[in-house]
């Protein structure tokens, strides 16, 4: 009986040791997590201090390293803005000067807030190189083909024009677009202001 008691005591002692070890490991993990969070918060505070110094106190700073780092920040931000402008050009959009929304480059007013937008100067087009016109085949078969294609193009354009008139006369049927009550410009249904005259859309 004493042998069984000794085994039970050893098992109980081992279980207690494992439990204590698990508790210690759990406590260590919690403390390490707290340390990492605190260090992250410290770095965030350092960053905030640097931002305040850069934006509000640079004229009072004489430390050369701080001045150098502040200058590098200005250079990096200038590169960021330049890259953003290039992206906007590639997308054919610009940023509203009032609300910061991305709008088409050719709009006169922001569809989001109605603010008037500065005129974006069009880029100077590349010179057109004029090449000699090819010799026109005036044979009967070719003329007949050209006339047939022209008639088809005229019919297609007439159909498109008829559809456009129908959209203007029945704007309610087009759920994805609306027409400005002031200038008649066709706009997306979800915009707040006309992009051409700044009128508030109803």
Secondary structure, 3 states (H helix, E strand, C coil): CHHHHHHHHHHHHHHHHHHHHHHHHHHHHHHHHHHHHHHHHHHHHHHHHHHHHHHHHHHHCCCHHHHHHHHHHHHHHHHHHHHHHHHHHHHCEEECCCCCCEEECCCCECCCCCCECCCCCCCCCCCCCCCCCCCCCCCHHHHHHHHHHHHHHHHHHHHHHHHHHHHHHCHHHCCCEEECCCCCCEEECCCCECCCCCCECC
